[in-house]
Amino acid sequence: MKIEQVKLKGFRNYKDATINFNNNTLIIGENDVGKTNLIYALRLMLDRSLSE
């Protein structure tokens, strides 16, 4: 499976965001910009047991 794009609307600190991924995407940034929230959104999409 390859994730090419994620759209987040109203998820934690993301009001309306589109994140594009390529083969070598790194998630980096300052503190408090939403890196962990993005990882959690990906986990929710991939691990059905978290959404229960």
C-alpha positions in Angstrom: 0.0 0.0 0.0 1.2 3.5 -0.8 -0.3 6.6 0.7 0.0 9.5 -1.7 -2.2 12.1 -0.1 -4.1 12.7 3.1 -6.8 15.3 3.5 -7.7 16.4 7.1 -10.7 18.5 7.9 -11.5 19.4 11.5 -9.0 16.9 13.0 -7.3 18.2 16.1 -5.2 21.2 15.0 -5.9 20.7 11.2 -8.9 22.8 10.1 -8.5 22.0 6.4 -5.2 20.5 5.2 -3.9 18.4 2.3 -0.6 16.6 2.8 1.1 15.0 -0.2 3.5 12.2 0.2 6.2 11.0 -2.2 8.6 8.0 -1.9 10.9 9.7 0.7 8.7 12.0 2.8 9.9 13.2 6.2 7.6 14.7 8.8 9.6 17.5 10.5 8.7 20.8 12.0 8.7 23.1 15.0 7.1 22.1 18.3 3.3 22.3 18.3 2.7 22.3 14.6 0.8 19.0 14.3 3.4 16.3 13.5 2.1 13.9 16.1 -1.5 14.6 15.1 -0.6 13.7 11.5 0.9 10.4 12.6 -2.1 9.7 14.8 -4.4 10.4 11.8 -2.4 7.9 9.7 -2.7 5.4 12.5 -6.4 5.8 12.7 -6.7 5.2 9.0 -4.5 2.1 9.0 -5.4 0.5 12.4 -9.2 -0.1 12.6 -8.9 -1.1 16.3 -8.0 2.6 17.2 -11.3 4.0 15.9 -13.5 1.9 18.2 
